[in-house]
Amino acid sequence: MAWGSGVAWAAPGLLFWGCALGLQGGMLYPQESRSRERKGLDGLWSCRADFSDNRRRGFEEQWYRRPLRESGPTLDMPVPSSFNDISQDWRLRHFVGWVWYEREVILPERWTEDLHTRVMLRIGSAHSYAIVVRTGWPSQSGGLGSGEAREACELRSVDPGQGPSEPQSSHPRYPKGYFVQNTYFDFFNYAGLQWSVLLYTTPTTYIDDITVTTGVEQEW
């Protein structure tokens, strides 16, 4: 997807997005300046959980190739938030599987036409595994911390996400499509786009990270 068109996203108890070159180095929080602009993407996003038995229908039917509303019913999901507490659908509360998010964005013309401008996507927190989709083709990364992506780049994020989810279809007492979420902590596993999402620009020559090295010249 072009930066000026739509963005599709998903997540299993998790999450889905699109973009494609991993960002190495630092990740300073975006601040506006004479050479940098920001565009917040917080607000209502289109959202749809994949309730299919194998949780793979979205990929099999390529929901990311068209507007999400054309794939079936969607919710207006506030970002940032945890989808577990939104809507009156009880299935979302303890959902295990892919949840798809979509947001259409219109960018200033100068962002896309200035060859000396670099456009970045920053995801404050995508819990717990995220894929960014751009121009209809997904590439993936993971984690539950902050991440950044640019054109032709993989989402960069930190920390492992939740424990594995296991289908329990081999035992006759479990209904078809029943999943169990294995966690290794004692708190509720909230999921979704839980921090702000924004786009920002930098010049193609930019400060990536700052390192301060200290030393002692004389001991007292």
Secondary structure, DSSP 8 states (H G I E B T S, - for coil): --TTSEEEEE-BSS-B-B------S--------SS--EEE--EEEEEEE--STTS-HHHHTTGGGS-GGGGS--EEEEESS-GGGSSS-GGGTT--SBEEEEEE----HHHHH-TTEEEEEEES-EES--EEEETTEEEE---SS-EEEETT---B--S--S--EEE-TTSTTS-TT-EEE--SSSS----EE-S-EEEEEEESS-----------S---
